[in-house]
Amino acid sequence: VRVENKGTINAPFPLAGMKDSAIVELRWFEGFEGEKALSFPKGDYDKIVIDPNHKTLEINRKNNN
């Protein structure tokens, strides 16, 4: 999964594989600058979402899918 940090804070964040609006797989990743490819388990997901439970401070959640 390719993720880009568009902000200035390198904070840890959760990434989830979702199926029918339910979390199937959830993994936490260390913060980083810029763009990065992350290893995420293959699975039957409808979508991949950053912080689906809104546990981190986030200004723009519209770009987390």
N, CA, C, O and CB atoms as a CASP TS submission, in Angstrom:
PFRMAT TS
TARGET T0000
AUTHOR 0000-0000-0000
METHOD Language model
MODEL 1
PARENT N/A
ATOM      1  N   VAL     1       0.858  -1.167   0.000  1.00  0.00           N
ATOM      2  CA  VAL     1       0.000   0.000   0.000  1.00  0.00           C
ATOM      3  C   VAL     1       0.902   1.227   0.000  1.00  0.00           C
ATOM      4  O   VAL     1       1.825   1.315   0.809  1.00  0.00           O
ATOM      5  CB  VAL     1      -0.975   0.000   1.226  1.00  0.00           C
ATOM      6  N   ARG     2       0.645   2.175  -0.899  1.00  0.00           N
ATOM      7  CA  ARG     2       1.409   3.412  -0.958  1.00  0.00           C
ATOM      8  C   ARG     2       0.659   4.496  -0.194  1.00  0.00           C
ATOM      9  O   ARG     2      -0.514   4.761  -0.459  1.00  0.00           O
ATOM     10  CB  ARG     2       1.661   3.842  -2.427  1.00  0.00           C
ATOM     11  N   VAL     3       1.364   5.131   0.776  1.00  0.00           N
ATOM     12  CA  VAL     3       0.773   6.170   1.621  1.00  0.00           C
ATOM     13  C   VAL     3       1.657   7.404   1.556  1.00  0.00           C
ATOM     14  O   VAL     3       2.883   7.300   1.513  1.00  0.00           O
ATOM     15  CB  VAL     3       0.606   5.681   3.097  1.00  0.00           C
ATOM     16  N   GLU     4       1.021   8.583   1.549  1.00  0.00           N
ATOM     17  CA  GLU     4       1.774   9.830   1.536  1.00  0.00           C
ATOM     18  C   GLU     4       1.400  10.681   2.739  1.00  0.00           C
ATOM     19  O   GLU     4       0.221  10.922   2.999  1.00  0.00           O
ATOM     20  CB  GLU     4       1.523  10.603   0.232  1.00  0.00           C
ATOM     21  N   ASN     5       2.416  11.137   3.474  1.00  0.00           N
ATOM     22  CA  ASN     5       2.216  12.064   4.580  1.00  0.00           C
ATOM     23  C   ASN     5       2.303  13.469   3.996  1.00  0.00           C
ATOM     24  O   ASN     5       3.382  13.922   3.614  1.00  0.00           O
ATOM     25  CB  ASN     5       3.276  11.843   5.734  1.00  0.00           C
ATOM     26  N   LYS     6       1.171  14.153   3.929  1.00  0.00           N
ATOM     27  CA  LYS     6       1.131  15.500   3.357  1.00  0.00           C
ATOM     28  C   LYS     6       1.302  16.577   4.417  1.00  0.00           C
ATOM     29  O   LYS     6       1.300  17.767   4.101  1.00  0.00           O
ATOM     30  CB  LYS     6      -0.175  15.715   2.617  1.00  0.00           C
ATOM     31  N   GLY     7       1.448  16.169   5.671  1.00  0.00           N
ATOM     32  CA  GLY     7       1.602  17.115   6.768  1.00  0.00           C
ATOM     33  C   GLY     7       3.043  17.269   7.200  1.00  0.00           C
ATOM     34  O   GLY     7       3.969  16.853   6.502  1.00  0.00           O
ATOM     35  N   THR     8       3.218  17.878   8.368  1.00  0.00           N
ATOM     36  CA  THR     8       4.561  18.133   8.887  1.00  0.00           C
ATOM     37  C   THR     8       4.876  17.316  10.134  1.00  0.00           C
ATOM     38  O   THR     8       5.968  17.438  10.690  1.00  0.00           O
ATOM     39  CB  THR     8       4.721  19.602   9.194  1.00  0.00           C
ATOM     40  N   ILE     9       3.936  16.483  10.584  1.00  0.00           N
ATOM     41  CA  ILE     9       4.134  15.663  11.782  1.00  0.00           C
ATOM     42  C   ILE     9       4.260  14.202  11.372  1.00  0.00           C
ATOM     43  O   ILE     9       3.408  13.678  10.654  1.00  0.00           O
ATOM     44  CB  ILE     9       2.963  15.851  12.792  1.00  0.00           C
ATOM     45  N   ASN    10       5.313  13.554  11.824  1.00  0.00           N
ATOM     46  CA  ASN    10       5.542  12.140  11.525  1.00  0.00           C
ATOM     47  C   ASN    10       5.011  11.280  12.665  1.00  0.00           C
ATOM     48  O   ASN    10       5.787  10.750  13.459  1.00  0.00           O
ATOM     49  CB  ASN    10       7.048  11.861  11.292  1.00  0.00           C
ATOM     50  N   ALA    11       3.709  11.143  12.745  1.00  0.00           N
ATOM     51  CA  ALA    11       3.067  10.430  13.844  1.00  0.00           C
ATOM     52  C   ALA    11       2.665   9.015  13.426  1.00  0.00           C
ATOM     53  O   ALA    11       2.343   8.784  12.260  1.00  0.00           O
ATOM     54  CB  ALA    11       1.839  11.204  14.332  1.00  0.00           C
ATOM     55  N   PRO    12       2.681   8.062  14.369  1.00  0.00           N
ATOM     56  CA  PRO    12       2.200   6.712  14.075  1.00  0.00           C
ATOM     57  C   PRO    12       0.714   6.759  13.698  1.00  0.00           C
ATOM     58  O   PRO    12      -0.019   7.654  14.117  1.00  0.00           O
ATOM     59  CB  PRO    12       2.426   5.771  15.294  1.00  0.00           C
ATOM     60  N   PHE    13       0.290   5.774  12.898  1.00  0.00           N
ATOM     61  CA  PHE    13      -1.105   5.743  12.443  1.00  0.00           C
ATOM     62  C   PHE    13      -1.536   4.303  12.167  1.00  0.00           C
ATOM     63  O   PHE    13      -0.704   3.460  11.831  1.00  0.00           O
ATOM     64  CB  PHE    13      -1.287   6.613  11.170  1.00  0.00           C
ATOM     65  N   PRO    14      -2.833   4.016  12.309  1.00  0.00           N
ATOM     66  CA  PRO    14      -3.352   2.699  11.974  1.00  0.00           C
ATOM     67  C   PRO    14      -3.834   2.660  10.521  1.00  0.00           C
ATOM     68  O   PRO    14      -4.330   3.654   9.990  1.00  0.00           O
ATOM     69  CB  PRO    14      -4.492   2.317  12.927  1.00  0.00           C
ATOM     70  N   LEU    15      -3.681   1.517   9.906  1.00  0.00           N
ATOM     71  CA  LEU    15      -4.155   1.273   8.555  1.00  0.00           C
ATOM     72  C   LEU    15      -5.022   0.023   8.620  1.00  0.00           C
ATOM     73  O   LEU    15      -4.618  -0.987   9.197  1.00  0.00           O
ATOM     74  CB  LEU    15      -2.962   1.111   7.529  1.00  0.00           C
ATOM     75  N   ALA    16      -6.223   0.089   8.023  1.00  0.00           N
ATOM     76  CA  ALA    16      -7.156  -1.030   8.137  1.00  0.00           C
ATOM     77  C   ALA    16      -7.655  -1.490   6.777  1.00  0.00           C
ATOM     78  O   ALA    16      -7.908  -0.679   5.886  1.00  0.00           O
ATOM     79  CB  ALA    16      -8.332  -0.646   9.012  1.00  0.00           C
ATOM     80  N   GLY    17      -7.792  -2.797   6.633  1.00  0.00           N
ATOM     81  CA  GLY    17      -8.489  -3.398   5.498  1.00  0.00           C
ATOM     82  C   GLY    17      -9.938  -3.561   5.907  1.00  0.00           C
ATOM     83  O   GLY    17     -10.233  -4.177   6.931  1.00  0.00           O
ATOM     84  N   MET    18     -10.856  -3.006   5.102  1.00  0.00           N
ATOM     85  CA  MET    18     -12.281  -3.000   5.437  1.00  0.00           C
ATOM     86  C   MET    18     -13.071  -3.879   4.467  1.00  0.00           C
ATOM     87  O   MET    18     -12.758  -3.944   3.278  1.00  0.00           O
ATOM     88  CB  MET    18     -12.831  -1.560   5.418  1.00  0.00           C
ATOM     89  N   LYS    19     -14.084  -4.545   4.980  1.00  0.00           N
ATOM     90  CA  LYS    19     -15.009  -5.343   4.169  1.00  0.00           C
ATOM     91  C   LYS    19     -16.404  -5.118   4.719  1.00  0.00           C
ATOM     92  O   LYS    19     -16.654  -5.389   5.893  1.00  0.00           O
ATOM     93  CB  LYS    19     -14.631  -6.873   4.182  1.00  0.00           C
ATOM     94  N   ASP    20     -17.317  -4.629   3.894  1.00  0.00           N
ATOM     95  CA  ASP    20     -18.699  -4.348   4.320  1.00  0.00           C
ATOM     96  C   ASP    20     -18.724  -3.456   5.556  1.00  0.00           C
ATOM     97  O   ASP    20     -19.471  -3.722   6.498  1.00  0.00           O
ATOM     98  CB  ASP    20     -19.451  -5.660   4.608  1.00  0.00           C
ATOM     99  N   SER    21     -17.913  -2.401   5.560  1.00  0.00           N
ATOM    100  CA  SER    21     -17.821  -1.408   6.638  1.00  0.00           C
ATOM    101  C   SER    21     -17.275  -1.962   7.957  1.00  0.00           C
ATOM    102  O   SER    21     -17.336  -1.279   8.979  1.00  0.00           O
ATOM    103  CB  SER    21     -19.175  -0.817   6.883  1.00  0.00           C
ATOM    104  N   ALA    22     -16.751  -3.166   7.950  1.00  0.00           N
ATOM    105  CA  ALA    22     -16.156  -3.760   9.155  1.00  0.00           C
ATOM    106  C   ALA    22     -14.648  -3.889   8.965  1.00  0.00           C
ATOM    107  O   ALA    22     -14.173  -4.136   7.856  1.00  0.00           O
ATOM    108  CB  ALA    22     -16.790  -5.155   9.466  1.00  0.00           C
ATOM    109  N   ILE    23     -13.898  -3.719  10.054  1.00  0.00           N
ATOM    110  CA  ILE    23     -12.451  -3.864  10.005  1.00  0.00           C
ATOM    111  C   ILE    23     -12.096  -5.347   9.987  1.00  0.00           C
ATOM    112  O   ILE    23     -12.465  -6.093  10.894  1.00  0.00           O
ATOM    113  CB  ILE    23     -11.780  -3.150  11.207  1.00  0.00           C
ATOM    114  N   VAL    24     -11.380  -5.766   8.951  1.00  0.00           N
ATOM    115  CA  VAL    24     -10.942  -7.155   8.814  1.00  0.00           C
ATOM    116  C   VAL    24      -9.512  -7.302   9.336  1.00  0.00           C
ATOM    117  O   VAL    24      -9.187  -8.278  10.012  1.00  0.00           O
ATOM    118  CB  VAL    24     -11.033  -7.618   7.335  1.00  0.00           C
ATOM    119  N   GLU    25      -8.660  -6.318   9.016  1.00  0.00           N
ATOM    120  CA  GLU    25      -7.250  -6.334   9.419  1.00  0.00           C
ATOM    121  C   GLU    25      -6.841  -4.922   9.809  1.00  0.00           C
ATOM    122  O   GLU    25      -7.145  -3.969   9.092  1.00  0.00           O
ATOM    123  CB  GLU    25      -6.334  -6.882   8.273  1.00  0.00           C
ATOM    124  N   LEU    26      -6.153  -4.780  10.942  1.00  0.00           N
ATOM    125  CA  LEU    26      -5.699  -3.468  11.411  1.00  0.00           C
ATOM    126  C   LEU    26      -4.239  -3.575  11.824  1.00  0.00           C
ATOM    127  O   LEU    26      -3.869  -4.450  12.607  1.00  0.00           O
ATOM    128  CB  LEU    26      -6.576  -2.956  12.600  1.00  0.00           C
ATOM    129  N   ARG    27      -3.408  -2.678  11.291  1.00  0.00           N
ATOM    130  CA  ARG    27      -1.985  -2.633  11.614  1.00  0.00           C
ATOM    131  C   ARG    27      -1.584  -1.195  11.901  1.00  0.00           C
ATOM    132  O   ARG    27      -2.074  -0.267  11.258  1.00  0.00           O
ATOM    133  CB  ARG    27      -1.130  -3.224  10.460  1.00  0.00           C
ATOM    134  N   TRP    28      -0.683  -1.011  12.876  1.00  0.00           N
ATOM    135  CA  TRP    28      -0.135   0.306  13.182  1.00  0.00           C
ATOM    136  C   TRP    28       1.221   0.453  12.515  1.00  0.00           C
ATOM    137  O   TRP    28       1.989  -0.505  12.430  1.00  0.00           O
ATOM    138  CB  TRP    28      -0.018   0.521  14.712  1.00  0.00           C
ATOM    139  N   PHE    29       1.512   1.670  12.037  1.00  0.00           N
ATOM    140  CA  PHE    29       2.779   1.971  11.375  1.00  0.00           C
ATOM    141  C   PHE    29       3.411   3.199  12.001  1.00  0.00           C
ATOM    142  O   PHE    29       2.716   4.097  12.476  1.00  0.00           O
ATOM    143  CB  PHE    29       2.574   2.183   9.864  1.00  0.00           C
ATOM    144  N   GLU    30       4.749   3.228  11.997  1.00  0.00           N
ATOM    145  CA  GLU    30       5.490   4.390  12.482  1.00  0.00           C
ATOM    146  C   GLU    30       5.310   5.538  11.497  1.00  0.00           C
ATOM    147  O   GLU    30       5.109   5.319  10.302  1.00  0.00           O
ATOM    148  CB  GLU    30       6.998   4.055  12.673  1.00  0.00           C
ATOM    149  N   GLY    31       5.384   6.757  12.005  1.00  0.00           N
ATOM    150  CA  GLY    31       5.281   7.928  11.147  1.00  0.00           C
ATOM    151  C   GLY    31       6.499   8.067  10.245  1.00  0.00           C
ATOM    152  O   GLY    31       7.555   7.500  10.525  1.00  0.00           O
ATOM    153  N   PHE    32       6.349   8.821   9.164  1.00  0.00           N
ATOM    154  CA  PHE    32       7.422   9.035   8.196  1.00  0.00           C
ATOM    155  C   PHE    32       7.152  10.329   7.430  1.00  0.00           C
ATOM    156  O   PHE    32       6.063  10.897   7.511  1.00  0.00           O
ATOM    157  CB  PHE    32       7.543   7.826   7.217  1.00  0.00           C
ATOM    158  N   GLU    33       8.155  10.782   6.690  1.00  0.00           N
ATOM    159  CA  GLU    33       8.007  11.960   5.836  1.00  0.00           C
ATOM    160  C   GLU    33       7.779  11.514   4.400  1.00  0.00           C
ATOM    161  O   GLU    33       8.292  10.477   3.979  1.00  0.00           O
ATOM    162  CB  GLU    33       9.255  12.881   5.933  1.00  0.00           C
ATOM    163  N   GLY    34       7.010  12.295   3.647  1.00  0.00           N
ATOM    164  CA  GLY    34       6.823  12.036   2.219  1.00  0.00           C
ATOM    165  C   GLY    34       5.968  10.824   1.930  1.00  0.00           C
ATOM    166  O   GLY    34       4.999  10.549   2.638  1.00  0.00           O
ATOM    167  N   GLU    35       6.333  10.096   0.880  1.00  0.00           N
ATOM    168  CA  GLU    35       5.576   8.940   0.419  1.00  0.00           C
ATOM    169  C   GLU    35       6.331   7.654   0.750  1.00  0.00           C
ATOM    170  O   GLU    35       7.561   7.613   0.726  1.00  0.00           O
ATOM    171  CB  GLU    35       5.306   9.036  -1.096  1.00  0.00           C
ATOM    172  N   LYS    36       5.562   6.600   1.060  1.00  0.00           N
ATOM    173  CA  LYS    36       6.198   5.342   1.435  1.00  0.00           C
ATOM    174  C   LYS    36       5.300   4.167   1.044  1.00  0.00           C
ATOM    175  O   LYS    36       4.075   4.263   1.116  1.00  0.00           O
ATOM    176  CB  LYS    36       6.502   5.314   2.954  1.00  0.00           C
ATOM    177  N   ALA    37       5.913   3.069   0.633  1.00  0.00           N
ATOM    178  CA  ALA    37       5.195   1.823   0.374  1.00  0.00           C
ATOM    179  C   ALA    37       5.208   1.010   1.663  1.00  0.00           C
ATOM    180  O   ALA    37       6.273   0.752   2.225  1.00  0.00           O
ATOM    181  CB  ALA    37       5.840   1.018  -0.820  1.00  0.00           C
ATOM    182  N   LEU    38       4.036   0.608   2.130  1.00  0.00           N
ATOM    183  CA  LEU    38       3.907  -0.159   3.367  1.00  0.00           C
ATOM    184  C   LEU    38       3.460  -1.578   3.049  1.00  0.00           C
ATOM    185  O   LEU    38       2.654  -1.798   2.145  1.00  0.00           O
ATOM    186  CB  LEU    38       2.910   0.518   4.334  1.00  0.00           C
ATOM    187  N   SER    39       3.982  -2.523   3.790  1.00  0.00           N
ATOM    188  CA  SER    39       3.588  -3.914   3.624  1.00  0.00           C
ATOM    189  C   SER    39       2.302  -4.162   4.416  1.00  0.00           C
ATOM    190  O   SER    39       2.265  -3.953   5.629  1.00  0.00           O
ATOM    191  CB  SER    39       4.726  -4.876   4.088  1.00  0.00           C
ATOM    192  N   PHE    40       1.253  -4.608   3.729  1.00  0.00           N
ATOM    193  CA  PHE    40      -0.034  -4.882   4.369  1.00  0.00           C
ATOM    194  C   PHE    40      -0.515  -6.246   3.867  1.00  0.00           C
ATOM    195  O   PHE    40      -0.408  -6.540   2.677  1.00  0.00           O
ATOM    196  CB  PHE    40      -1.093  -3.745   4.059  1.00  0.00           C
ATOM    197  N   PRO    41      -1.045  -7.078   4.769  1.00  0.00           N
ATOM    198  CA  PRO    41      -1.450  -8.424   4.368  1.00  0.00           C
ATOM    199  C   PRO    41      -2.513  -8.419   3.268  1.00  0.00           C
ATOM    200  O   PRO    41      -3.424  -7.592   3.275  1.00  0.00           O
ATOM    201  CB  PRO    41      -1.970  -9.180   5.570  1.00  0.00           C
ATOM    202  N   LYS    42      -2.384  -9.342   2.335  1.00  0.00           N
ATOM    203  CA  LYS    42      -3.410  -9.521   1.309  1.00  0.00           C
ATOM    204  C   LYS    42      -4.681 -10.019   1.984  1.00  0.00           C
ATOM    205  O   LYS    42      -4.627 -10.741   2.979  1.00  0.00           O
ATOM    206  CB  LYS    42      -2.939 -10.517   0.195  1.00  0.00           C
ATOM    207  N   GLY    43      -5.821  -9.625   1.431  1.00  0.00           N
ATOM    208  CA  GLY    43      -7.086 -10.069   1.997  1.00  0.00           C
ATOM    209  C   GLY    43      -8.247  -9.656   1.127  1.00  0.00           C
ATOM    210  O   GLY    43      -8.073  -8.963   0.124  1.00  0.00           O
ATOM    211  N   ASP    44      -9.417 -10.076   1.510  1.00  0.00           N
ATOM    212  CA  ASP    44     -10.649  -9.742   0.795  1.00  0.00           C
ATOM    213  C   ASP    44     -11.195  -8.434   1.370  1.00  0.00           C
ATOM    214  O   ASP    44     -12.055  -8.455   2.251  1.00  0.00           O
ATOM    215  CB  ASP    44     -11.711 -10.900   0.912  1.00  0.00           C
ATOM    216  N   TYR    45     -10.700  -7.299   0.879  1.00  0.00           N
ATOM    217  CA  TYR    45     -11.076  -5.984   1.377  1.00  0.00           C
ATOM    218  C   TYR    45     -11.859  -5.219   0.309  1.00  0.00           C
ATOM    219  O   TYR    45     -11.609  -5.367  -0.887  1.00  0.00           O
ATOM    220  CB  TYR    45      -9.824  -5.189   1.805  1.00  0.00           C
ATOM    221  N   ASP    46     -12.804  -4.405   0.757  1.00  0.00           N
ATOM    222  CA  ASP    46     -13.475  -3.457  -0.131  1.00  0.00           C
ATOM    223  C   ASP    46     -12.617  -2.215  -0.308  1.00  0.00           C
ATOM    224  O   ASP    46     -12.585  -1.606  -1.378  1.00  0.00           O
ATOM    225  CB  ASP    46     -14.865  -3.076   0.420  1.00  0.00           C
ATOM    226  N   LYS    47     -11.911  -1.849   0.780  1.00  0.00           N
ATOM    227  CA  LYS    47     -11.061  -0.657   0.745  1.00  0.00           C
ATOM    228  C   LYS    47     -10.039  -0.717   1.871  1.00  0.00           C
ATOM    229  O   LYS    47     -10.173  -1.481   2.826  1.00  0.00           O
ATOM    230  CB  LYS    47     -11.910   0.630   0.856  1.00  0.00           C
ATOM    231  N   ILE    48      -9.007   0.121   1.724  1.00  0.00           N
ATOM    232  CA  ILE    48      -7.983   0.295   2.743  1.00  0.00           C
ATOM    233  C   ILE    48      -8.169   1.710   3.290  1.00  0.00           C
ATOM    234  O   ILE    48      -8.276   2.667   2.523  1.00  0.00           O
ATOM    235  CB  ILE    48      -6.516   0.067   2.161  1.00  0.00           C
ATOM    236  N   VAL    49      -8.208   1.843   4.631  1.00  0.00           N
ATOM    237  CA  VAL    49      -8.507   3.134   5.262  1.00  0.00           C
ATOM    238  C   VAL    49      -7.466   3.456   6.326  1.00  0.00           C
ATOM    239  O   VAL    49      -7.079   2.591   7.112  1.00  0.00           O
ATOM    240  CB  VAL    49      -9.921   3.125   5.884  1.00  0.00           C
ATOM    241  N   ILE    50      -7.018   4.710   6.344  1.00  0.00           N
ATOM    242  CA  ILE    50      -6.142   5.197   7.403  1.00  0.00           C
ATOM    243  C   ILE    50      -7.013   5.619   8.574  1.00  0.00           C
ATOM    244  O   ILE    50      -7.944   6.406   8.403  1.00  0.00           O
ATOM    245  CB  ILE    50      -5.245   6.382   6.908  1.00  0.00           C
ATOM    246  N   ASP    51      -6.726   5.113   9.743  1.00  0.00           N
ATOM    247  CA  ASP    51      -7.381   5.489  10.996  1.00  0.00           C
ATOM    248  C   ASP    51      -8.911   5.434  10.940  1.00  0.00           C
ATOM    249  O   ASP    51      -9.566   6.462  11.118  1.00  0.00           O
ATOM    250  CB  ASP    51      -6.953   6.870  11.381  1.00  0.00           C
ATOM    251  N   PRO    52      -9.489   4.261  10.697  1.00  0.00           N
ATOM    252  CA  PRO    52     -10.944   4.154  10.581  1.00  0.00           C
ATOM    253  C   PRO    52     -11.695   4.457  11.880  1.00  0.00           C
ATOM    254  O   PRO    52     -12.866   4.834  11.837  1.00  0.00           O
ATOM    255  CB  PRO    52     -11.303   2.777  10.116  1.00  0.00           C
ATOM    256  N   ASN    53     -11.039   4.298  13.031  1.00  0.00           N
ATOM    257  CA  ASN    53     -11.695   4.557  14.322  1.00  0.00           C
ATOM    258  C   ASN    53     -11.418   5.953  14.863  1.00  0.00           C
ATOM    259  O   ASN    53     -11.795   6.272  15.990  1.00  0.00           O
ATOM    260  CB  ASN    53     -11.249   3.534  15.337  1.00  0.00           C
ATOM    261  N   HIS    54     -10.753   6.790  14.054  1.00  0.00           N
ATOM    262  CA  HIS    54     -10.465   8.183  14.417  1.00  0.00           C
ATOM    263  C   HIS    54      -9.709   8.296  15.743  1.00  0.00           C
ATOM    264  O   HIS    54     -10.086   9.079  16.615  1.00  0.00           O
ATOM    265  CB  HIS    54     -11.762   8.976  14.502  1.00  0.00           C
ATOM    266  N   LYS    55      -8.644   7.511  15.886  1.00  0.00           N
ATOM    267  CA  LYS    55      -7.819   7.515  17.100  1.00  0.00           C
ATOM    268  C   LYS    55      -6.692   8.543  17.054  1.00  0.00           C
ATOM    269  O   LYS    55      -6.125   8.877  18.094  1.00  0.00           O
ATOM    270  CB  LYS    55      -7.231   6.142  17.321  1.00  0.00           C
ATOM    271  N   THR    56      -6.359   9.050  15.869  1.00  0.00           N
ATOM    272  CA  THR    56      -5.273  10.016  15.738  1.00  0.00           C
ATOM    273  C   THR    56      -5.830  11.407  15.444  1.00  0.00           C
ATOM    274  O   THR    56      -6.970  11.554  15.002  1.00  0.00           O
ATOM    275  CB  THR    56      -4.295   9.584  14.627  1.00  0.00           C
ATOM    276  N   LEU    57      -5.012  12.415  15.696  1.00  0.00           N
ATOM    277  CA  LEU    57      -5.411  13.781  15.369  1.00  0.00           C
ATOM    278  C   LEU    57      -5.288  13.960  13.861  1.00  0.00           C
ATOM    279  O   LEU    57      -4.231  13.710  13.282  1.00  0.00           O
ATOM    280  CB  LEU    57      -4.537  14.835  16.138  1.00  0.00           C
ATOM    281  N   GLU    58      -6.356  14.386  13.239  1.00  0.00           N
ATOM    282  CA  GLU    58      -6.386  14.500  11.781  1.00  0.00           C
ATOM    283  C   GLU    58      -7.251  15.692  11.405  1.00  0.00           C
ATOM    284  O   GLU    58      -8.345  15.870  11.942  1.00  0.00           O
ATOM    285  CB  GLU    58      -6.924  13.190  11.120  1.00  0.00           C
ATOM    286  N   ILE    59      -6.761  16.503  10.487  1.00  0.00           N
ATOM    287  CA  ILE    59      -7.521  17.660  10.031  1.00  0.00           C
ATOM    288  C   ILE    59      -8.434  17.282   8.859  1.00  0.00           C
ATOM    289  O   ILE    59      -9.610  17.646   8.843  1.00  0.00           O
ATOM    290  CB  ILE    59      -6.568  18.798   9.623  1.00  0.00           C
ATOM    291  N   ASN    60      -7.895  16.555   7.886  1.00  0.00           N
ATOM    292  CA  ASN    60      -8.648  16.235   6.669  1.00  0.00           C
ATOM    293  C   ASN    60      -8.812  14.721   6.533  1.00  0.00           C
ATOM    294  O   ASN    60      -7.927  14.053   6.000  1.00  0.00           O
ATOM    295  CB  ASN    60      -7.939  16.814   5.417  1.00  0.00           C
ATOM    296  N   ARG    61      -9.906  14.187   6.996  1.00  0.00           N
ATOM    297  CA  ARG    61     -10.157  12.747   6.921  1.00  0.00           C
ATOM    298  C   ARG    61     -10.698  12.316   5.567  1.00  0.00           C
ATOM    299  O   ARG    61     -10.838  11.118   5.320  1.00  0.00           O
ATOM    300  CB  ARG    61     -11.124  12.337   8.002  1.00  0.00           C
ATOM    301  N   LYS    62     -11.004  13.254   4.690  1.00  0.00           N
ATOM    302  CA  LYS    62     -11.561  12.922   3.378  1.00  0.00           C
ATOM    303  C   LYS    62     -10.560  12.227   2.473  1.00  0.00           C
ATOM    304  O   LYS    62     -10.957  11.611   1.483  1.00  0.00           O
ATOM    305  CB  LYS    62     -12.062  14.168   2.702  1.00  0.00           C
ATOM    306  N   ASN    63      -9.263  12.309   2.787  1.00  0.00           N
ATOM    307  CA  ASN    63      -8.249  11.693   1.927  1.00  0.00           C
ATOM    308  C   ASN    63      -7.636  10.437   2.544  1.00  0.00           C
ATOM    309  O   ASN    63      -6.492  10.102   2.237  1.00  0.00           O
ATOM    310  CB  ASN    63      -7.155  12.694   1.627  1.00  0.00           C
ATOM    311  N   ASN    64      -8.363   9.749   3.393  1.00  0.00           N
ATOM    312  CA  ASN    64      -7.824   8.591   4.110  1.00  0.00           C
ATOM    313  C   ASN    64      -8.252   7.241   3.532  1.00  0.00           C
ATOM    314  O   ASN    64      -8.017   6.210   4.163  1.00  0.00           O
ATOM    315  CB  ASN    64      -8.240   8.660   5.543  1.00  0.00           C
ATOM    316  N   ASN    65      -8.868   7.220   2.362  1.00  0.00           N
ATOM    317  CA  ASN    65      -9.286   5.953   1.729  1.00  0.00           C
ATOM    318  C   ASN    65      -8.419   5.673   0.524  1.00  0.00           C
ATOM    319  O   ASN    65      -8.604   4.659  -0.149  1.00  0.00           O
ATOM    320  CB  ASN    65     -10.780   5.997   1.314  1.00  0.00           C
TER
END
